[in-house]
Amino acid sequence: MRTPLFRDPSLSHARPRRAHHSPRPPSANPFRPLIPSTMPLSRRAPLSRRATVIPAPIVVSPSTIFDGNDGSWSTFSINVGTPPQPFRLLPSTEGSETWVISPGGCTSADPANCPDTRGISPANGRASPGFLANQSSSYQANGLYDLGLEKGLRLKGNGEYGFDVVGLNGGNGSAGGISLDNQIIASTPAADYWLGLFGLGVRPTSFTSSGKNKNSFVQSLKAQNLIPSVAYGYTAGAKYQNGGTLGNLVLGGYDNSRIKRPISLPMTQAPDRALRAGVQSIITSGDLLGQTRSFTATIGGYFAVVDSSVPHIWMPRPICDQFEEAFGLTYDPLSDLYLINDTSHATLQKNNPIITFKIGGQSFDDGNSTSIALPYGAFDLQIGYPVYLPTQNYFPIRRAANDSQLTLGRTFLTGAYLIVDPERQNFTLGPAVFGNPLPKQQIVSIRSPTSNSSKSPSGISTGAIIGIAVGVVLLLALVAAAFFWRRKKQQNKRKSIAAAELSAAERARHESGKPDYTDGGAGAVEMGASSENTRHELAVPQTPGTAGFYAERKDTPHSFASELPTPRPVFEMMGDVPIAGGVSGTTTPRFGGSSPGLTPTGSSPDLGAGRGGRRR
């Protein structure tokens, strides 16, 4: 396997490919909305000559299309390769790579509109089957790897990794856009990710255990002085609001007009659970009978990760059971989804219950929270091929098998606005603002802590933050030194007493070599040598741009990468009652499990691994 190509650090201020994202004059207040420059893009000075100027945030243009086979999601147009091949992707708050669908993602056995449903746009005036690496003059192949995202949610897939040009807002294809070369690209046909993803994270990727880290796209934008920081603001958009409100994505800042009643929360030190928030309560304003009820009154609140990579809201089983009863849902063990019949669907559309999530830093109500209210339209989704034929109404909640699966997915972000600031290790949540028309944009820049006169979103200056941090560190160092000196002295005294008082029976036990099974504390667990926790090399986050920040090592591809093709099951249902029949023993449902009441139709092979691979 060839070592990946890494960008030369000396090119950090190199002139970007083709169009430039031009900086705007810095504001005296870094969080005041900046007035766009009226100077034509073609006349602005190259960034390499104005490296000291703090750039403005980038507002990423959404596509005008709502995509998805499991809901209607606002996608963003991203160009890949030279000449550019356009794709409609979903922002991923959990990932840091750009994933596009490969030609193997749609086959002759799939519906004719398969490429369009997977966000593959026509390229160069012709229909495209997916990313064609051999037609990009700037593509550099790297190899087949495990995608590695969402392992805790049992999602799998491999990707053919390489490096190529990635463009935003028409970049690498039209004036005024932004594009960067030598960026990480994964081409995948995995059905678990029906649409490709555009990673917003800053975790570098390493393809070899000894190789250097490869920056994410957002980190590369910051390194080339195209955005003021690696922070971002995002709301997923809502098809159910005002005939369809598109998503809002700002790199290096946020849109202040789209968020209200925000609450700031600390990011955790776990790279794959950094955006963890407390779900303090879930209340509906009405069920099938129009009654108000609390779904958390019995078991209380819990912690969940905000993750736009997946569509569903993963909840504790007792809460899912209450939703099932309140809204007349039917759990399908084969797909692990909640379906809803026509009668319940019509009643809920008429009643339009509001489901409110109270979010805070704790799992209980500590008086510091914000409320995200989602109308029934946020949960009124349809799921079709390759999971069901014909398309079924379903309710996007899932049963979490354990605490690590508790997730606030994309459905939640249709009604919430999220601001993430990795450099200050905090994130902000608040209700998303809607309107017809939408309020005028108020783009606020979030400067990097290393920038002069920068402030944190909470209003505390960087200097104050550093001063407080230094003072705390010095105080902790003094306390720790005193504590360890005293502890050492007491330990020496206890050892001398213990040596004299150790009984003969105790000596025999120690000399026998048998382990002493002493409880290491509540919840203490020792992992065996067969553990597969190999991806996250660092336990503590470091400053973005350093060699080890959230370092992620790519794993080898799943074993199904080289297996023979097998039929992709599609579950055909008539109304509310499954067609009688059995599932063929040679097929495996997309979500696993088995049910005698569902019959697979069609025989579409699923290249769920990577190029040339097949998913079993």
Long-range contacts (C-beta under 8 A, 24 or more apart in sequence): 1-143, 1-207, 1-208, 2-141, 2-142, 2-143, 3-207, 3-208, 3-211, 4-142, 4-163, 4-207, 4-208, 4-211, 4-214, 5-140, 5-163, 5-182, 6-182, 6-211, 6-212, 6-214, 7-182, 7-215, 7-220, 12-223, 12-224, 13-47, 13-48, 13-51, 13-224, 13-225, 14-48, 14-224, 15-46, 15-47, 15-48, 16-47, 16-178, 16-179, 16-180, 16-224, 16-226, 17-165, 17-171, 17-172, 17-179, 17-180, 17-181, 18-171, 18-172, 18-177, 18-179, 19-170, 19-171, 19-172, 19-174, 19-175, 19-176, 19-177, 19-178, 19-179, 20-44, 20-46, 20-47, 20-178, 21-47, 21-55, 21-58, 21-178, 21-226, 21-227, 22-47, 23-47, 23-50, 23-53, 23-54, 23-55, 23-56, 23-225, 24-55, 24-56, 25-53, 26-53, 26-54, 27-445, 30-54, 30-228, 30-445, 30-446, 30-447, 30-451, 30-453, 30-454, 30-455, 31-444, 31-445, 31-446, 31-455, 31-457, 32-444, 33-256, 33-441, 33-442, 33-443, 33-444, 34-443, 34-445, 41-175, 41-176, 42-175, 47-224, 47-225, 47-226, 51-225, 53-225, 54-228, 54-445, 54-447, 54-451, 55-225, 55-226, 55-227, 55-228, 55-252, 56-228, 56-252, 56-253, 56-443, 56-445, 57-227, 57-228, 57-250, 57-251, 57-252, 57-253, 57-254, 57-443, 57-444, 57-445, 57-446, 58-168, 58-169, 58-178, 58-221, 58-226, 58-227, 58-250, 58-251, 58-252, 59-249, 59-250, 59-255, 59-441, 59-443, 60-168, 60-169, 60-249, 60-250, 60-251, 61-168, 61-169, 61-170, 62-237, 62-246, 62-247, 62-248, 62-249, 63-88, 64-246, 66-237, 66-239, 66-244, 67-117, 67-119, 67-195, 68-117, 68-194, 68-195, 68-311, 69-117, 69-194, 69-383, 69-384, 69-385, 69-386, 69-387, 70-194, 70-311, 70-381, 70-383, 70-387, 70-394, 70-396, 71-311, 71-381, 71-382, 71-383, 71-396, 71-410, 71-411, 72-239, 72-381, 73-195, 73-236, 73-237, 73-239, 73-311, 73-410, 74-236, 74-237, 74-238, 74-239, 74-245, 74-246, 74-247, 75-119, 75-195, 75-247, 76-198, 76-247, 76-249, 77-121, 77-170, 78-166, 78-167, 78-168, 78-196, 78-198, 79-165, 79-166, 79-167, 79-168, 79-170, 79-171, 79-172, 79-173, 79-177, 79-179, 80-131, 80-136, 80-164, 80-165, 80-166, 80-167, 80-185, 81-131, 81-132, 81-133, 81-135, 81-136, 81-138, 81-139, 81-164, 81-165, 81-172, 82-136, 82-137, 82-138, 82-164, 82-165, 82-172, 83-123, 83-124, 83-136, 83-172, 83-173, 84-123, 84-165, 84-167, 84-171, 84-172, 84-173, 85-123, 85-128, 85-131, 85-132, 85-135, 85-136, 86-121, 86-122, 86-123, 86-173, 87-119, 87-120, 87-121, 87-131, 87-196, 88-119, 88-120, 88-121, 88-195, 88-196, 89-119, 89-195, 89-196, 89-197, 89-198, 90-195, 90-196, 90-197, 90-198, 90-308, 90-309, 90-410, 91-197, 91-198, 91-200, 91-234, 91-236, 91-247, 91-249, 91-308, 92-149, 92-197, 92-198, 92-199, 92-200, 92-201, 92-308, 92-309, 93-200, 93-201, 93-234, 93-275, 93-306, 93-307, 93-308, 93-309, 93-418, 93-420, 94-149, 94-150, 94-201, 94-272, 94-305, 94-307, 94-308, 94-309, 95-149, 95-197, 95-199, 95-200, 95-201, 95-309, 96-199, 96-200, 96-201, 96-202, 96-203, 96-204, 96-205, 96-216, 96-217, 96-218, 96-219, 96-550, 96-552, 97-184, 97-185, 97-186, 97-197, 97-199, 97-205, 97-216, 97-217, 98-166, 98-183, 98-184, 98-185, 98-186, 98-196, 98-197, 98-198, 98-199, 98-217, 99-147, 99-159, 99-185, 99-186, 99-187, 99-188, 99-193, 99-196, 99-197, 99-198, 99-199, 100-130, 100-131, 100-185, 100-186, 100-187, 100-188, 100-196, 101-130, 101-131, 101-187, 101-188, 101-189, 101-195, 101-196, 102-130, 102-131, 102-160, 102-187, 102-188, 102-189, 102-607, 102-610, 102-611, 103-129, 103-130, 103-131, 103-132, 103-189, 104-130, 104-189, 104-607, 104-611, 104-612, 104-613, 105-130, 105-188, 105-189, 105-190, 105-191, 105-607, 106-130, 106-189, 107-604, 107-605, 107-607, 109-568, 109-602, 109-603, 109-604, 109-605, 110-385, 110-386, 110-568, 110-604, 111-385, 117-194, 117-385, 118-194, 118-195, 118-196, 119-195, 119-196, 130-187, 130-189, 131-185, 131-187, 133-160, 133-162, 133-164, 133-187, 136-164, 136-165, 138-164, 138-165, 138-181, 139-163, 139-164, 139-185, 140-164, 140-182, 142-207, 143-207, 144-557, 144-561, 144-609, 144-610, 144-611, 144-613, 145-186, 145-207, 145-554, 145-555, 145-556, 145-557, 145-610, 146-554, 146-555, 146-556, 146-557, 146-558, 147-186, 147-188, 147-190, 147-193, 148-535, 148-552, 148-554, 148-555, 149-197, 149-309, 150-192, 150-307, 150-309, 150-310, 152-272, 152-404, 152-405, 153-310, 153-314, 153-405, 153-407, 154-591, 154-592, 155-192, 155-193, 155-310, 156-190, 156-192, 156-558, 156-608, 156-615, 157-188, 157-190, 157-191, 157-192, 157-193, 157-558, 157-608, 157-609, 157-610, 157-615, 158-188, 158-190, 158-557, 158-558, 158-561, 158-608, 158-609, 158-610, 158-613, 159-186, 159-187, 159-188, 159-190, 159-610, 160-186, 160-187, 160-188, 160-610, 160-611, 161-185, 161-186, 161-207, 161-554, 162-187, 166-217, 178-221, 178-226, 180-217, 180-220, 180-221, 180-224, 183-217, 183-220, 184-214, 184-216, 184-217, 187-610, 187-611, 188-610, 189-606, 189-607, 189-608, 189-609, 189-610, 189-611, 190-607, 190-608, 190-609, 190-615, 191-386, 191-568, 191-590, 191-606, 191-608, 191-615, 192-590, 192-608, 197-309, 200-232, 200-234, 200-249, 200-251, 200-420, 201-422, 201-550, 202-230, 202-422, 202-544, 202-549, 202-550, 203-271, 203-549, 203-550, 203-551, 203-552, 204-549, 204-550, 204-551, 204-552, 205-552, 205-553, 205-554, 206-551, 206-552, 206-553, 206-554, 207-553, 207-554, 209-553, 212-547, 213-547, 213-548, 213-549, 213-551, 218-251, 219-544, 219-545, 221-251, 221-252, 222-252, 222-448, 222-544, 222-545, 223-545, 227-251, 227-252, 227-253, 228-252, 228-253, 228-445, 228-446, 228-447, 228-448, 228-451, 229-253, 229-421, 229-423, 229-446, 229-447, 229-448, 229-451, 230-422, 230-423, 230-448, 230-544, 231-419, 231-420, 231-421, 231-422, 231-423, 231-446, 232-419, 232-420, 233-258, 233-259, 233-417, 233-418, 233-419, 233-420, 234-308, 234-413, 234-417, 234-418, 234-420, 235-259, 235-413, 235-414, 235-416, 235-417, 235-418, 235-432, 236-308, 236-410, 236-413, 236-414, 237-414, 238-377, 238-378, 238-414, 238-415, 238-432, 238-434, 239-377, 240-375, 240-377, 240-378, 240-380, 240-414, 241-377, 241-434, 242-434, 242-435, 242-436, 243-436, 245-434, 245-438, 248-417, 250-443, 252-445, 252-446, 253-443, 253-444, 253-445, 253-446, 254-417, 254-419, 254-443, 254-444, 254-446, 255-417, 255-441, 255-442, 255-443, 255-444, 256-442, 256-443, 256-444, 257-433, 257-438, 257-439, 257-440, 257-441, 257-442, 258-417, 258-432, 258-433, 258-438, 258-439, 259-417, 259-419, 259-428, 259-430, 259-431, 259-432, 259-433, 260-430, 260-431, 260-433, 261-370, 261-371, 261-430, 261-431, 262-370, 262-417, 262-419, 262-428, 262-429, 262-430, 263-359, 263-360, 263-361, 263-368, 263-369, 263-370, 263-428, 263-429, 263-430, 264-426, 264-427, 264-428, 264-457, 264-458, 265-360, 265-361, 265-426, 265-427, 265-428, 265-429, 266-361, 266-425, 266-426, 267-420, 267-422, 267-425, 267-426, 267-427, 267-541, 269-539, 269-540, 269-541, 270-536, 271-536, 271-538, 271-541, 271-550, 271-552, 272-305, 272-536, 273-305, 273-404, 274-305, 274-422, 274-427, 274-541, 275-305, 275-306, 275-307, 275-418, 275-420, 275-427, 276-303, 276-304, 276-305, 276-306, 277-303, 277-304, 277-305, 277-306, 277-359, 277-360, 277-361, 277-408, 277-429, 278-302, 278-303, 278-359, 278-360, 278-361, 278-362, 278-363, 278-364, 279-303, 279-304, 279-357, 279-358, 279-359, 279-363, 279-406, 279-408, 280-358, 280-359, 280-360, 280-362, 280-363, 280-364, 280-365, 280-369, 281-356, 281-357, 281-358, 281-365, 282-319, 282-355, 282-356, 282-357, 282-358, 283-355, 283-356, 283-358, 284-326, 284-353, 284-354, 284-355, 284-356, 285-353, 285-354, 285-355, 285-356, 286-351, 286-352, 286-353, 286-354, 287-326, 287-327, 287-351, 287-353, 288-326, 288-327, 288-328, 288-344, 288-347, 288-348, 288-351, 290-351, 293-322, 293-326, 295-319, 295-322, 295-323, 295-326, 300-363, 300-364, 301-358, 301-362, 301-363, 301-364, 301-365, 302-363, 302-403, 302-406, 303-363, 303-403, 303-406, 304-406, 304-407, 304-408, 305-406, 305-407, 305-408, 306-407, 306-408, 306-412, 306-413, 306-418, 306-427, 306-429, 307-407, 307-408, 307-409, 308-409, 308-410, 308-413, 308-418, 309-409, 309-410, 310-407, 310-409, 310-410, 311-381, 311-396, 311-409, 311-410, 311-411, 312-396, 312-397, 312-398, 312-407, 312-409, 312-411, 313-396, 313-397, 313-398, 313-407, 313-408, 313-409, 313-411, 313-412, 314-397, 314-398, 314-399, 314-400, 314-405, 314-406, 314-407, 314-409, 315-397, 315-398, 315-399, 315-400, 315-406, 316-400, 316-406, 317-399, 317-400, 320-397, 320-398, 320-399, 323-395, 323-397, 327-353, 327-395, 329-395, 330-576, 332-595, 332-598, 333-593, 333-594, 333-595, 334-571, 334-583, 334-589, 334-591, 334-593, 334-594, 334-595, 334-597, 334-598, 335-387, 335-388, 335-571, 335-589, 335-590, 335-591, 335-593, 336-398, 336-399, 336-591, 336-592, 336-593, 337-383, 337-387, 337-394, 337-398, 337-591, 338-394, 338-395, 338-397, 339-392, 339-393, 339-394, 339-395, 339-576, 340-393, 340-394, 340-395, 341-393, 341-575, 341-576, 342-393, 342-575, 342-576, 345-380, 345-393, 348-376, 348-380, 349-376, 349-380, 351-376, 352-376, 352-377, 355-379, 357-408, 357-412, 359-429, 370-429, 370-430, 370-431, 371-431, 372-412, 372-415, 372-416, 372-429, 372-431, 373-415, 373-431, 374-411, 374-412, 374-414, 374-415, 375-415, 378-411, 378-414, 378-415, 379-411, 381-411, 385-570, 386-568, 386-569, 386-570, 386-590, 386-604, 386-606, 387-570, 387-571, 387-590, 387-591, 388-570, 388-571, 388-572, 388-573, 389-570, 389-571, 389-572, 389-573, 389-601, 389-602, 390-572, 390-573, 392-573, 419-446, 419-457, 421-446, 421-456, 421-457, 422-541, 422-544, 423-448, 423-449, 423-543, 423-544, 424-449, 424-456, 424-457, 424-465, 425-541, 426-456, 426-457, 426-458, 428-457, 557-609, 557-610, 557-613, 558-609, 560-608, 560-609, 560-613, 560-614, 560-615, 560-616, 561-609, 561-610, 561-612, 561-613, 562-609, 562-612, 562-613, 563-613, 563-614, 563-615, 563-616, 564-614, 565-605, 565-606, 565-607, 565-614, 566-605, 566-606, 566-614, 566-615, 566-616, 567-600, 567-602, 567-603, 567-604, 567-605, 568-602, 568-603, 568-604, 568-605, 568-606, 568-615, 569-600, 570-600, 570-601, 570-602, 570-604, 571-598, 571-599, 571-600, 571-601, 572-598, 572-599, 572-600, 572-601, 573-598, 588-616
